């Protein structure tokens, strides 16, 4: 594989901007799909979810490979709904570049802002595509203004639309100064170059001038040619714009309508021209586990293999299919690889390349490429794969906390076994989905990122996996924390099977700022010469206590536990005793540290026509919401607020009735706050 001709890209967008339609067109024009997949004209709120539920290998597979003009493009799928933010995060982690799809009508929408922020976090270079130019209210130039205003970005049109709404007929390529049209008789596959229409010549010249002006700020050579009145080679413009894009100082912009098969081929050219190959992005860093120092990872196929598992799909026939991005070296079929974080070795049974409608067996996968490994049982999303000699760990992926739960109950004992197995498969595939059995009631509780997330999981269980199950009402996943510092000791003494078991632990608990999670500390000085197995037992005891809570059985958050003393007697010590002592000590000290129940606060964004703004603000404040800001757009107003999740159940129905079905909202977890009213009455 020549990595210079490889592109690892993702397509990101707000849910109804037409991401799926655009991806289908790319696969069709690159020859991967023999016909265009029917997607409900890009507007259906469930367009990507339908694919998630169908689990077809089309673009719903985590990575699809296609080829264009001698280049290999690996497309990594990113969902558009806020409940599936973790999917977007893990995709962005392995991307080298991205296409951001904007609706020409909606412009920069709330979820576009979310994926943009995530792409900034992972420093992903992007190009932009203003889709739906054929729709009523489409305005390419207004979208450019919104991108500048909201993101502080530098959008540089590479082509501009000819006409809009029903009059949209094609695009003008500002590099070749040609009017490009797309033949509707073969779904836009035939692209024709035509002279620029006379009534568009002045506008085209003006935008060409702006393009040269923008690009000249990145290149002295272009500036000199420009001032000397000489022709500027197209290749020089492309090269300069590509460098600025990789440095995230420019956002090349394209216009089109995926549904009407217009403007997608120039966009694919833009992927090749302006987005980086794996060797053109800055090196990533890893941790050398031998000395815990940071090391730079370079794209060198001759070095020891290093890969990241970024998604797992469990296939009924093949078992876990681990989607991996290889950063260094080569992974070969049949070789043993080391799961660095878990210290476990596993065999690579098969390596697959996923295409739109089929998979292809491969003998190896090299640095810079993306593929699927079959045969590993222990791997989880975020794990690093290498060989035994190279102990380098890539940074772990961080996933948001599930905030909403529902009880699920199988119809029969036979279904109960099936249900537990199915939940284990889904939890392996999706790191933001968890499940646990309630010790008191024996009920199974499943937790996820939002009502839609859980709805998809329940649909998968009942319709796809054919499991007969009853589902309860959604409930809040609370957390427990502490309000003040406390210290205490506890010892464990028991004679078991004639052997004395003794251990003593002293802990200090401190509250941490909101959003800190939980931290565990134990200095080498406190550990002294105690064997590792006992130290690990203390850690296990405390981590178990973190997940089982203080009073109500909810996991802990925003606190630090420090081991300040250990009573260790070599003759009577056992790992069982230390684990029990740590757990008992945590319970005792936490009870003295003013335990408090924490509820999730959600970030709520409502898009609504201006005449309903007052009613929507009232509906939010009546649910304990606090409006933080408002933005006015041509088509609708945007209200940004925070509200407790416990009051937001069923809000979509309330919003529909308050706005005659014209309002929409999205909601994502923001932080935990102490409950104002204890739902358990204590």
Residue pairs with C-beta under 8 A, 6 or more apart in sequence:
1 72
1 366
1 368
1 369
3 277
3 278
3 279
3 299
3 366
3 367
3 368
3 369
4 277
4 279
5 70
5 71
5 72
5 277
6 71
6 72
6 73
6 74
6 277
6 278
6 368
6 369
7 71
7 72
7 73
7 74
7 96
7 97
7 271
7 272
7 275
7 276
7 277
8 74
8 76
8 94
8 95
8 96
8 97
8 278
8 325
8 368
8 370
9 73
9 74
9 75
9 76
9 95
9 96
9 97
9 98
9 99
9 271
9 275
10 75
10 76
10 77
10 78
10 91
10 92
10 95
10 98
10 99
10 124
11 19
11 22
11 23
11 75
11 77
11 78
11 98
11 99
11 101
12 19
12 78
12 80
12 88
12 92
12 98
12 99
12 100
12 101
12 112
12 115
12 119
13 19
13 80
13 100
13 101
13 102
13 111
13 112
13 115
14 80
14 103
14 106
14 109
14 110
14 111
14 112
15 45
15 47
15 48
15 80
15 81
15 111
16 42
16 43
16 44
16 45
16 47
16 80
16 103
16 106
17 42
17 80
17 101
17 102
17 103
17 106
17 109
17 112
17 131
17 132
18 42
18 101
18 103
18 131
18 132
18 258
18 259
19 48
19 78
19 80
19 101
20 39
20 42
20 47
20 48
20 51
20 59
21 39
21 41
21 42
21 47
21 131
21 258
21 259
22 99
22 101
22 129
22 131
22 258
22 264
22 267
23 59
23 75
23 77
24 33
24 36
24 37
24 39
24 58
24 59
24 258
25 36
25 188
25 258
25 261
25 264
26 66
26 73
26 75
26 264
26 267
26 268
27 33
27 37
27 58
27 59
27 64
27 66
27 75
27 356
28 34
28 35
28 36
28 37
28 187
28 189
29 68
29 188
29 189
29 264
29 265
29 268
30 66
30 67
30 68
30 73
30 268
31 66
31 67
32 64
32 65
32 66
32 67
32 355
32 356
32 357
33 58
33 356
33 357
36 187
36 261
37 58
37 59
39 47
40 46
40 47
40 50
41 259
42 131
42 132
42 258
42 259
44 50
48 60
48 79
48 80
48 81
49 79
49 81
49 452
49 456
51 58
51 59
51 60
52 60
52 79
52 456
53 456
53 459
53 460
53 463
53 464
54 60
55 464
57 354
57 356
57 357
57 358
57 359
58 64
58 356
58 357
59 75
59 77
59 356
60 77
61 77
61 313
61 354
62 76
62 77
62 91
62 310
62 311
62 313
62 323
62 354
63 74
63 75
63 76
63 77
63 311
63 323
63 354
63 370
63 371
63 372
64 74
64 75
64 77
64 354
64 355
64 356
65 72
65 73
65 74
65 75
65 353
65 354
65 355
65 370
66 72
66 73
66 75
66 355
66 356
67 73
68 268
68 271
68 272
69 269
69 272
71 272
73 268
73 271
74 369
74 370
76 91
76 94
76 95
76 310
76 370
77 87
77 91
78 87
78 88
78 91
78 92
78 115
79 87
79 88
80 111
81 111
81 452
81 666
82 110
82 111
82 114
82 449
82 450
82 666
82 667
82 668
83 448
83 449
83 450
83 451
83 452
83 453
83 668
84 449
84 453
85 114
85 118
85 400
85 449
85 668
86 399
86 400
86 430
86 431
86 432
86 449
87 311
88 114
88 115
88 118
89 118
89 397
89 398
89 399
90 310
90 311
90 381
90 382
90 397
90 399
90 431
91 310
91 311
92 98
92 115
92 118
92 119
92 121
92 122
92 124
93 122
93 308
93 310
93 397
94 308
94 310
94 325
94 370
95 122
95 124
96 124
96 125
96 275
96 276
96 277
96 278
96 280
96 281
97 124
97 125
97 126
97 127
97 245
97 271
97 275
97 276
98 119
98 124
98 125
98 126
98 127
98 275
99 126
99 127
99 128
99 129
99 267
99 271
100 112
100 115
100 116
100 119
100 126
100 127
100 128
100 129
100 251
101 128
101 129
101 131
102 108
102 112
102 128
102 129
102 130
102 131
102 143
102 147
103 109
103 130
103 131
103 132
103 135
104 130
104 131
104 132
104 133
104 135
104 137
104 138
104 139
104 140
104 143
104 164
104 255
105 132
105 135
105 136
105 137
105 138
105 139
105 635
106 635
107 139
107 142
107 143
107 146
107 633
107 635
108 143
108 146
108 147
108 150
108 151
109 607
110 605
110 607
110 638
110 666
111 666
113 150
113 151
114 668
116 151
119 126
120 248
123 248
123 282
125 245
125 246
125 247
125 248
125 274
125 275
125 276
125 281
126 245
126 248
126 251
127 245
127 251
127 252
127 253
127 254
127 267
127 270
127 271
127 274
127 275
128 147
128 155
128 251
128 252
128 253
128 254
129 253
129 254
129 255
129 256
129 263
129 267
130 140
130 143
130 161
130 253
130 254
130 255
130 256
131 256
131 257
131 258
132 138
132 257
132 258
132 259
133 140
133 161
133 164
133 168
133 255
133 256
133 257
133 262
133 263
134 164
134 165
134 166
134 168
134 257
134 259
134 260
134 262
135 165
135 257
136 165
137 165
137 634
137 635
138 164
138 165
138 168
139 164
139 634
140 157
140 160
140 161
140 164
140 255
142 634
144 155
144 157
144 253
146 633
147 153
147 155
147 251
148 154
148 155
153 251
154 214
154 249
154 250
154 251
155 251
155 253
156 210
156 211
156 214
156 215
156 241
156 250
156 251
156 252
156 253
157 174
157 207
157 210
157 211
157 252
157 253
157 254
157 255
158 173
158 174
158 175
158 211
158 241
158 252
158 253
158 254
158 266
158 270
158 274
159 171
159 172
159 173
159 174
159 180
159 254
159 255
159 263
159 266
160 171
160 172
160 174
160 203
160 204
160 207
160 255
161 168
161 170
161 171
161 255
161 256
161 263
162 168
162 169
162 170
162 171
162 172
162 179
162 197
162 200
163 169
168 257
168 260
168 262
169 181
170 179
170 180
170 181
170 182
170 194
170 262
170 263
171 179
171 180
171 254
171 255
171 256
171 262
171 263
171 266
172 178
172 179
172 180
172 196
172 200
172 204
172 207
173 179
173 180
173 193
173 266
174 204
174 207
174 208
174 211
175 211
175 234
175 237
175 238
176 193
176 234
177 196
177 204
177 208
178 193
178 194
178 195
178 196
179 193
179 194
179 195
179 196
179 197
179 200
180 191
180 192
180 193
180 194
180 263
180 266
181 191
181 192
181 194
182 188
182 190
182 191
182 192
182 261
182 262
182 263
182 265
183 189
183 190
183 191
183 192
184 260
184 261
187 261
188 260
188 261
188 262
188 264
188 265
189 261
191 265
191 266
196 204
211 237
212 222
212 226
212 232
212 237
214 250
215 222
215 237
215 240
215 241
215 244
216 222
216 223
216 226
217 223
218 240
218 241
218 243
218 244
218 249
218 250
219 236
219 240
221 236
222 232
222 236
222 237
222 240
225 231
225 232
226 232
238 273
238 274
241 250
241 252
241 273
241 274
242 273
242 274
242 275
242 276
244 250
245 251
245 252
245 274
245 275
245 276
246 275
246 276
246 280
246 281
252 270
252 274
254 263
254 266
254 267
254 270
255 263
256 262
256 263
256 264
256 266
256 267
257 263
258 264
277 368
278 299
278 367
278 368
278 369
279 299
279 368
283 296
283 297
283 298
283 299
284 296
284 297
284 327
284 394
285 294
285 295
285 296
285 297
285 395
286 294
286 295
286 297
286 306
286 384
286 392
286 393
286 394
286 395
287 293
287 294
287 295
287 392
287 393
287 395
288 294
288 295
288 391
288 392
289 340
289 391
289 392
289 393
290 391
295 392
297 306
297 327
297 328
297 392
297 394
298 328
299 327
299 328
299 367
299 368
300 328
300 329
300 367
301 328
301 329
301 330
301 366
301 367
302 329
303 328
303 329
303 367
304 328
304 329
304 386
304 387
304 389
304 390
305 326
305 328
305 329
305 330
305 331
305 337
305 385
305 386
305 387
305 390
306 326
306 327
306 328
306 329
306 384
306 385
306 386
306 390
306 392
306 394
307 324
307 325
307 326
307 327
307 331
307 337
307 365
307 384
307 385
307 386
308 324
308 325
308 327
308 382
308 383
308 384
308 385
308 394
309 322
309 323
309 324
309 379
309 380
309 381
309 382
309 383
309 384
309 385
310 323
310 324
310 325
310 381
310 382
310 397
311 322
311 323
311 381
311 429
312 320
312 321
312 322
312 323
312 379
312 380
312 381
312 428
312 429
313 320
313 321
313 323
313 429
314 320
314 321
314 425
314 428
314 429
315 321
318 350
318 374
319 374
319 375
319 377
320 374
320 376
320 377
320 379
320 428
321 352
321 372
321 373
321 374
322 372
322 373
322 374
322 376
322 379
323 370
323 371
323 372
324 331
324 365
324 370
324 371
324 372
324 373
324 385
325 369
325 370
326 365
326 366
326 367
326 368
326 369
326 370
326 371
327 367
327 368
327 394
328 367
329 366
329 367
330 364
330 365
330 366
330 367
331 337
331 348
331 351
331 364
331 365
331 373
331 385
332 348
332 351
332 363
332 364
333 348
333 349
333 350
333 351
333 362
333 363
333 364
334 347
334 348
334 349
335 347
335 348
336 345
336 346
336 347
336 348
336 387
336 388
337 345
337 346
337 347
337 348
337 376
337 385
337 386
337 387
338 344
338 345
338 385
338 386
338 387
338 388
339 345
339 346
339 376
339 378
339 379
339 383
339 384
339 385
340 383
340 384
340 385
340 386
340 391
340 392
340 393
341 383
341 384
341 393
341 396
342 378
342 383
344 378
345 388
346 375
346 376
346 377
346 378
346 379
347 375
347 376
348 373
348 374
348 375
348 376
349 374
349 375
350 361
350 373
350 374
350 375
351 361
351 362
351 363
351 364
351 365
351 371
351 372
351 373
351 374
352 359
352 360
352 361
352 362
352 371
352 372
352 374
353 359
353 360
353 362
353 371
353 372
354 371
354 372
359 372
362 371
365 371
365 373
373 379
373 385
379 385
380 428
380 431
381 397
381 431
382 396
382 397
382 431
384 392
384 393
384 394
386 392
397 431
399 431
399 432
400 432
400 449
400 669
401 477
401 479
401 557
401 669
402 432
402 433
402 434
402 447
402 448
402 449
402 477
403 447
403 449
403 450
403 476
403 477
403 600
403 602
403 645
403 669
404 447
404 448
404 449
404 450
404 451
404 453
404 454
404 474
404 475
404 476
404 477
404 645
405 445
405 446
405 447
405 448
405 454
405 474
405 475
405 476
405 477
406 445
406 446
406 454
406 458
406 471
406 472
406 473
406 474
406 475
407 443
407 444
407 445
407 471
407 472
407 475
408 419
408 443
408 444
408 445
408 446
408 458
408 461
408 469
408 470
408 471
408 472
409 443
409 444
409 469
409 470
409 471
409 472
410 416
410 418
410 419
410 467
410 468
410 469
411 468
411 469
411 470
412 468
415 467
415 468
415 469
418 465
418 467
419 444
419 461
419 467
419 469
420 444
422 461
422 465
422 467
423 435
423 444
423 446
423 461
426 433
426 457
426 460
426 461
427 433
427 434
427 435
430 457
432 448
432 449
432 453
433 446
433 447
433 448
433 453
433 457
434 446
434 447
434 448
435 444
435 445
435 446
435 447
436 444
436 445
437 443
437 444
437 445
438 444
438 445
438 553
439 553
446 454
446 457
447 454
447 477
448 454
448 457
449 668
449 669
450 667
450 668
451 474
451 649
454 474
458 469
458 471
461 467
461 469
462 468
462 469
473 649
474 649
476 599
476 600
476 645
476 646
476 679
477 554
477 600
478 552
478 554
478 597
478 598
478 599
478 600
478 675
478 679
479 554
479 555
479 556
479 557
479 558
479 597
479 598
479 599
479 600
479 672
480 549
480 550
480 551
480 552
480 554
480 555
480 556
480 557
480 595
480 596
480 597
480 598
481 511
481 556
481 557
481 558
481 559
481 595
481 596
481 598
481 672
481 674
482 509
482 510
482 511
482 550
482 559
482 590
482 593
482 594
482 595
482 596
483 511
483 593
483 594
483 595
483 596
483 674
484 511
484 593
484 594
485 508
485 509
485 510
485 511
485 593
486 508
486 509
486 589
486 590
486 592
486 593
487 506
487 507
487 508
487 509
487 564
487 589
488 506
488 507
488 585
488 588
488 589
488 592
489 504
489 505
489 506
489 507
489 565
489 567
489 585
490 504
490 505
490 581
490 584
490 585
490 588
491 502
491 503
491 504
491 505
491 567
491 581
492 501
492 502
492 503
492 504
492 577
492 578
492 580
492 581
492 584
493 500
493 501
493 502
494 500
494 501
494 577
495 501
496 576
499 574
500 572
501 572
501 573
501 574
501 576
501 577
502 567
502 569
502 572
502 573
502 577
503 534
503 567
503 568
503 573
503 574
503 577
503 578
503 580
503 581
504 565
504 566
504 567
504 568
504 581
505 538
505 563
505 565
505 566
505 567
505 578
505 581
505 582
505 585
506 563
506 564
506 565
506 566
506 585
507 542
507 561
507 562
507 563
507 564
507 582
507 585
507 586
507 589
508 561
508 562
508 564
508 589
509 559
509 560
509 561
509 562
509 586
509 589
509 590
509 593
510 559
510 560
510 562
511 558
511 559
511 593
512 519
512 558
512 559
512 560
513 558
514 558
514 671
514 672
514 673
515 558
515 671
515 672
516 557
516 558
516 560
517 557
517 558
518 546
518 556
518 557
518 558
518 559
518 560
518 561
519 559
519 560
519 561
520 539
520 542
520 543
520 560
520 561
520 562
521 560
521 561
521 562
521 563
522 535
522 538
522 539
522 562
522 563
526 563
526 564
526 565
526 566
527 535
527 566
528 566
528 568
530 566
530 568
530 573
533 575
534 568
534 573
534 575
534 578
536 575
537 575
537 576
537 577
537 578
537 579
537 582
538 563
538 566
538 578
538 579
538 581
538 582
539 582
540 579
540 582
541 578
541 579
541 580
541 581
541 582
541 583
541 586
542 561
542 563
542 582
542 583
542 586
544 579
544 583
545 556
545 582
545 583
545 586
545 587
545 590
546 555
546 556
546 561
547 555
547 556
548 555
549 555
549 556
550 556
550 587
550 590
550 591
550 595
551 591
551 595
551 597
551 682
552 597
552 680
554 597
556 590
557 598
557 672
558 598
558 672
561 586
563 582
596 674
596 675
597 674
597 675
597 678
597 679
597 680
598 672
598 673
598 674
598 675
599 644
599 645
599 646
599 672
599 673
599 674
599 675
600 644
600 645
600 669
600 670
600 671
600 672
601 642
601 643
601 644
601 645
601 670
601 671
601 672
601 673
602 642
602 643
602 644
602 645
602 648
602 667
602 668
602 669
602 670
603 640
603 641
603 642
603 667
603 668
603 669
603 670
604 620
604 625
604 640
604 641
604 642
604 643
604 648
604 665
604 666
604 667
605 638
605 639
605 640
605 641
605 665
605 666
605 667
606 616
606 620
606 638
606 639
606 641
606 655
606 663
606 664
606 665
607 636
607 637
607 638
607 663
607 664
607 665
608 616
608 636
608 637
608 639
608 655
608 659
608 662
608 663
608 664
609 636
609 637
609 659
609 662
609 663
610 632
610 636
610 637
612 658
612 659
612 660
612 662
612 663
613 630
613 637
613 639
615 658
615 659
616 639
616 655
616 658
616 659
616 663
617 627
617 639
619 651
619 654
619 655
619 658
620 627
620 639
620 641
620 643
621 627
623 643
623 644
623 647
623 648
623 651
624 643
624 644
624 647
625 641
625 642
625 643
625 647
626 641
626 642
626 643
627 639
627 640
627 641
628 640
628 641
628 642
629 640
630 637
630 638
630 639
630 640
631 637
631 638
631 640
632 638
642 670
644 673
645 669
646 679
648 667
651 665
651 667
652 665
655 663
655 664
655 665
656 663
